[in-house]
Amino acid sequence: MKIAFFSTQPYDRQFFEQENTGGKFIYQFYETHLGPHIVQAVENVDVVCVFVNDKVNAEVIAVLAEKGVRIIALRCAGFNNVDLAAAKTHGIAVCRVPAYSPEAVAEHTVAMLLTLNRKTHKAYNRVREQNFSLTGLLGFNLHGRTIGVVGTGKIGKAFCRIMRGFGCHVLAFDLYEDEDLKKEGVQYVTLDELYARADIISLHCPLTTDNKHMLREASFQKMKDGVIVLNTSRGALIDTVAVIEALKSRKLGGLAIDVYEQEEKVFFRDLSDTVIEDDTLQRLMSFPNVLITAHQAFFTDEALTQIARKTLTNIEKGLHQRVSDDDPAFLD
């Protein structure tokens, strides 16, 4: 079974090679993302394995189908970058890893919140310079605060439970309410009520055509002054131009993001010796109350092991299945 990997990093090679027990799979690794510019290079493979910023649109899928590719394997939970209708039309199955380690992402979200609130990143740098002043490092107790969680799938559920452990009041919005969370004290409300009541809002939902820029100017106007927003899901859930205006007007008290709308141009690479031409990202990074990490919420040993293991299991199963006209392209 031959697999072509795109957007490959050294850790992808490490974890997928260690899970290739018995040498069942033959790998081809490409550092570039998959898109129209490289798809013609795909030859004699059964599967393409892609990540969050690969562009698997109808044009790319048509070429993959011509070249005999049978499966598009996402080594992530989100699938907004794949044209599922085109995949189904061409009889290509799609698989993903929806539950590799929800705790990894939830815990990183909490780490970002604590860092942004208690300013531990600034305190660390100060002490290294022998500056032991506490001025400018004031935070607030999370205990007793109201947390709004948008999306209570596996990651959102893990995040809710952590915040309940902090003694927070947790409000949630999801199209499908989780009965276990309700029994544990999480209150489901409308999205507008969540915006109005929450001190901190955390996004844990997939990106779809319906919720792109769900946090935009009108959304921010419904929120409390000084609200903190967290996003470890997908960058396009937030209108970046609108969030900058909300930061400038002090509507937002803080922003912590592990994802960014245009991240494919900068994330997962070392640009320390490069002039970054993305003025919007540069503006975001200029705010003292903005914390950005480069899509690392998933990045734990446990998560990467599960991603590799589940992806290969999906592929092995999928090569023995057929995508029917009645079934969706997804393989569980």
C-alpha positions as CSV (number, residue, x, y, z in Angstrom):
1,M,0.0,0.0,0.0
2,K,1.6,3.2,-1.1
3,I,0.9,6.5,0.6
4,A,2.0,10.0,-0.4
5,F,2.2,12.4,2.6
6,F,1.9,16.2,2.1
7,S,2.8,19.0,4.4
8,T,5.2,16.6,6.1
9,Q,7.2,17.6,9.1
10,P,10.0,15.6,10.8
11,Y,7.6,14.4,13.5
12,D,5.2,13.1,10.9
13,R,7.9,10.8,9.5
14,Q,8.9,9.7,13.0
15,F,5.5,8.7,14.2
16,F,4.2,7.2,11.0
17,E,7.4,5.2,10.5
18,Q,7.2,3.8,14.0
19,E,3.6,2.7,13.5
20,N,4.4,1.0,10.2
21,T,4.9,-2.4,11.8
22,G,5.7,-5.2,9.4
23,G,6.4,-2.7,6.6
24,K,2.8,-2.9,5.3
25,F,3.0,0.6,3.8
26,I,5.4,2.3,1.5
27,Y,5.7,6.1,2.1
28,Q,6.4,9.1,0.0
29,F,7.0,12.3,1.9
30,Y,6.5,15.8,0.5
31,E,7.2,18.9,2.6
32,T,5.0,21.1,0.3
33,H,1.2,21.3,0.9
34,L,-1.0,19.4,-1.6
35,G,-2.6,21.7,-4.1
36,P,-2.9,22.2,-7.9
37,H,0.8,23.2,-8.0
38,I,2.0,19.7,-7.0
39,V,-0.9,17.2,-7.6
40,Q,0.6,16.1,-11.0
41,A,3.6,14.7,-9.1
42,V,1.4,12.1,-7.5
43,E,2.1,8.8,-9.2
44,N,1.5,5.1,-8.4
45,V,0.0,5.7,-4.9
46,D,-3.1,4.3,-3.4
47,V,-3.6,7.0,-0.8
48,V,-2.7,10.7,-0.2
49,C,-2.4,11.7,3.4
50,V,-3.0,15.4,4.1
51,F,-3.1,17.9,6.9
52,V,-5.1,21.0,7.8
53,N,-3.7,23.4,5.2
54,D,-3.6,21.1,2.2
55,K,-6.0,22.2,-0.5
56,V,-8.0,19.2,-1.7
57,N,-10.5,21.0,-3.9
58,A,-12.4,19.6,-6.9
59,E,-9.6,20.3,-9.3
60,V,-7.1,18.4,-7.2
61,I,-9.5,15.5,-6.6
62,A,-10.2,15.1,-10.3
63,V,-6.5,14.7,-10.9
64,L,-6.1,12.2,-8.0
65,A,-8.9,10.2,-9.4
66,E,-7.3,10.0,-12.8
67,K,-4.1,8.8,-11.2
68,G,-5.9,6.0,-9.4
69,V,-5.9,7.4,-5.8
70,R,-8.5,5.6,-3.8
71,I,-8.4,7.3,-0.4
72,I,-7.8,10.8,0.9
73,A,-6.6,10.3,4.5
74,L,-6.8,13.4,6.8
75,R,-4.4,13.1,9.7
76,C,-6.5,15.6,11.7
77,A,-10.1,16.1,12.8
78,G,-11.2,19.0,10.6
79,F,-12.2,18.4,7.0
80,N,-13.1,21.8,5.7
81,N,-10.2,21.8,3.2
82,V,-11.6,18.7,1.3
83,D,-14.4,18.9,-1.3
84,L,-16.4,15.9,-0.1
85,A,-18.9,16.1,-2.9
86,A,-16.1,15.9,-5.5
87,A,-14.6,13.0,-3.6
88,K,-17.8,11.1,-3.7
89,T,-18.4,11.9,-7.3
90,H,-15.0,10.4,-8.2
91,G,-15.4,7.4,-5.8
92,I,-12.6,8.4,-3.6
93,A,-13.1,7.6,0.1
94,V,-12.2,10.2,2.8
95,C,-11.1,9.3,6.3
96,R,-10.0,11.4,9.2
97,V,-9.0,11.2,12.9
98,P,-11.8,12.8,14.9
99,A,-10.7,11.7,18.3
100,Y,-6.9,11.3,18.4
101,S,-6.6,13.1,21.8
102,P,-9.2,15.6,22.7
103,E,-7.4,16.2,26.0
104,A,-4.3,17.5,24.1
105,V,-6.2,20.3,22.5
106,A,-8.3,21.1,25.5
107,E,-5.3,21.3,27.8
108,H,-3.5,23.6,25.4
109,T,-6.5,25.8,25.4
110,V,-6.4,26.1,29.1
111,A,-2.6,26.7,29.0
112,M,-3.2,29.6,26.7
113,L,-5.9,31.0,28.9
114,L,-3.8,30.8,32.0
115,T,-0.8,32.3,30.2
116,L,-2.8,35.2,28.8
117,N,-4.5,35.9,32.1
118,R,-1.6,35.5,34.5
119,K,1.0,36.7,32.0
120,T,3.4,34.0,32.8
121,H,5.2,34.4,29.5
122,K,6.0,38.0,30.3
123,A,7.0,37.1,33.9
124,Y,9.4,34.5,32.6
125,N,11.1,36.9,30.3
126,R,11.3,39.6,33.1
127,V,12.9,37.3,35.6
128,R,15.5,36.1,33.1
129,E,16.5,39.8,32.8
130,Q,16.6,40.1,36.6
131,N,13.4,42.2,36.6
132,F,11.3,41.1,39.6
133,S,8.6,43.8,39.4
134,L,5.0,42.7,39.4
135,T,3.7,45.8,37.7
136,G,1.6,45.0,34.7
137,L,1.2,41.3,35.6
138,L,-2.2,41.6,37.3
139,G,-4.6,38.8,36.4
140,F,-7.9,37.5,37.8
141,N,-9.3,34.4,39.4
142,L,-10.8,31.9,37.0
143,H,-12.8,30.4,39.9
144,G,-16.4,31.7,39.7
145,R,-16.1,33.1,36.2
146,T,-18.5,32.2,33.4
147,I,-17.0,30.3,30.5
148,G,-18.8,30.0,27.2
149,V,-18.0,26.9,25.1
150,V,-19.0,26.8,21.5
151,G,-19.0,23.2,20.4
152,T,-19.2,20.3,22.8
153,G,-17.8,17.5,20.7
154,K,-14.9,15.5,22.2
155,I,-12.5,18.5,22.6
156,G,-15.2,20.9,23.8
157,K,-16.4,18.3,26.3
158,A,-12.9,17.8,27.7
159,F,-12.5,21.6,27.9
160,C,-15.8,21.9,29.8
161,R,-14.8,19.4,32.3
162,I,-11.4,21.1,33.0
163,M,-13.1,24.4,33.5
164,R,-15.7,22.9,35.8
165,G,-12.7,21.6,37.8
166,F,-11.5,25.2,38.1
167,G,-14.8,26.1,39.7
168,C,-16.2,28.0,36.7
169,H,-19.8,28.3,35.5
170,V,-19.9,26.7,32.1
171,L,-22.3,27.7,29.4
172,A,-22.4,25.8,26.1
173,F,-23.8,26.0,22.7
174,D,-24.0,23.1,20.3
175,L,-26.6,21.8,17.8
176,Y,-26.6,18.5,19.7
177,E,-26.6,18.8,23.5
178,D,-24.5,16.4,25.5
179,E,-26.6,14.7,28.3
180,D,-23.5,13.8,30.3
181,L,-22.3,17.4,30.4
182,K,-25.8,18.6,31.5
183,K,-25.7,16.2,34.4
184,E,-22.3,17.5,35.3
185,G,-23.6,21.1,35.5
186,V,-23.0,22.5,32.1
187,Q,-25.8,24.7,31.0
188,Y,-26.8,24.8,27.3
189,V,-28.0,28.2,26.0
190,T,-28.5,30.0,22.8
191,L,-25.5,31.5,21.1
192,D,-26.7,35.0,21.8
193,E,-27.1,34.3,25.5
194,L,-23.7,32.7,25.6
195,Y,-22.2,35.8,24.0
196,A,-24.0,38.1,26.5
197,R,-23.1,36.2,29.7
198,A,-19.7,34.7,29.2
199,D,-16.5,36.2,30.6
200,I,-14.4,33.9,28.4
201,I,-15.5,32.3,25.1
202,S,-13.7,29.3,23.7
203,L,-14.4,27.9,20.2
204,H,-14.4,24.1,19.8
205,C,-16.4,23.5,16.6
206,P,-15.4,22.5,13.0
207,L,-15.3,25.1,10.3
208,T,-18.3,24.9,7.8
209,T,-19.7,27.2,5.2
210,D,-22.4,28.1,7.7
211,N,-20.1,29.2,10.6
212,K,-17.2,30.9,8.8
213,H,-16.6,34.2,10.6
214,M,-19.1,33.3,13.3
215,L,-17.2,35.8,15.5
216,R,-17.5,39.0,13.5
217,E,-18.3,42.6,14.4
218,A,-22.0,41.9,15.1
219,S,-21.0,39.0,17.4
220,F,-18.5,41.1,19.4
221,Q,-21.1,43.8,20.0
222,K,-23.2,41.2,21.8
223,M,-20.4,40.3,24.2
224,K,-19.4,41.8,27.6
225,D,-16.7,44.5,27.5
226,G,-13.4,42.9,28.3
227,V,-14.3,39.4,27.2
228,I,-11.5,36.9,26.4
229,V,-11.8,34.8,23.3
230,L,-9.9,31.5,22.7
231,N,-9.7,29.6,19.4
232,T,-7.9,26.3,19.0
233,S,-10.3,25.1,16.3
234,R,-10.0,26.8,12.8
235,G,-8.8,30.3,12.1
236,A,-11.7,31.3,9.8
237,L,-14.2,31.0,12.6
238,I,-13.0,34.5,13.5
239,D,-13.1,37.5,11.2
240,T,-9.5,38.7,11.8
241,V,-10.2,42.3,10.7
242,A,-13.2,42.5,13.1
243,V,-11.2,41.0,16.0
244,I,-8.5,43.6,15.5
245,E,-11.1,46.4,15.7
246,A,-12.5,44.8,18.9
247,L,-9.1,44.7,20.4
248,K,-8.4,48.3,19.5
249,S,-11.8,49.5,21.0
250,R,-11.1,47.4,24.2
251,K,-14.2,45.4,23.6
252,L,-11.9,42.3,23.9
253,G,-9.8,42.0,27.0
254,G,-7.7,39.3,25.4
255,L,-7.3,36.9,22.5
256,A,-5.5,33.6,22.5
257,I,-5.4,31.7,19.2
258,D,-3.6,28.6,18.0
259,V,-5.1,29.0,14.5
260,Y,-5.2,31.8,12.0
261,E,-7.2,32.4,8.8
262,Q,-4.1,32.7,6.6
263,E,-1.9,30.3,8.6
264,E,-0.9,28.2,5.6
265,K,1.5,31.0,4.6
266,V,3.4,31.0,7.9
267,F,2.6,28.2,10.3
268,F,4.8,25.0,10.5
269,R,7.9,26.7,9.2
270,D,10.8,28.8,10.6
271,L,10.5,32.4,9.3
272,S,12.8,33.9,11.9
273,D,15.1,35.3,9.2
274,T,12.2,36.3,6.9
275,V,10.2,39.5,6.5
276,I,6.6,38.4,7.1
277,E,4.4,40.2,4.6
278,D,1.1,39.4,6.3
279,D,0.3,42.9,7.8
280,T,-2.9,41.5,9.5
281,L,-0.9,38.9,11.4
282,Q,1.8,41.5,12.3
283,R,-0.9,43.8,13.6
284,L,-2.3,41.0,15.7
285,M,1.1,40.2,17.2
286,S,1.6,43.8,18.2
287,F,-1.1,43.7,20.8
288,P,0.1,43.0,24.4
289,N,-3.1,41.1,25.2
290,V,-2.9,38.7,22.2
291,L,-1.2,35.3,22.5
292,I,-0.6,33.2,19.4
293,T,0.8,29.7,19.1
294,A,1.4,28.1,15.7
295,H,-1.2,25.3,15.6
296,Q,0.4,23.2,18.3
297,A,-2.6,22.3,20.4
298,F,-2.5,18.8,19.0
299,F,1.2,18.4,19.5
300,T,1.7,15.8,22.2
301,D,3.3,12.3,22.1
302,E,0.0,10.6,22.8
303,A,-1.9,12.6,20.1
304,L,0.7,12.0,17.4
305,T,0.8,8.3,18.2
306,Q,-2.9,8.1,18.0
307,I,-3.0,10.1,14.8
308,A,-0.6,7.8,13.0
309,R,-2.2,4.6,14.3
310,K,-5.7,5.6,13.5
311,T,-4.8,7.0,10.1
312,L,-3.1,3.8,9.1
313,T,-6.0,1.7,10.5
314,N,-8.5,3.9,8.5
315,I,-6.4,3.4,5.3
316,E,-6.1,-0.3,5.7
317,K,-9.8,-0.7,6.2
318,G,-10.7,1.7,3.5
319,L,-8.7,-0.1,0.8
320,H,-11.0,-3.0,1.3
321,Q,-14.2,-1.0,1.1
322,R,-16.1,0.7,-1.8
323,V,-17.7,4.1,-1.6
324,S,-21.3,3.5,-2.7
325,D,-23.7,6.0,-4.3
326,D,-25.8,5.9,-1.1
327,D,-23.1,6.3,1.5
328,P,-21.1,9.4,2.3
329,A,-17.4,9.6,1.3
330,F,-16.4,9.4,5.0
331,L,-15.1,6.2,6.5
332,D,-15.3,6.0,10.2
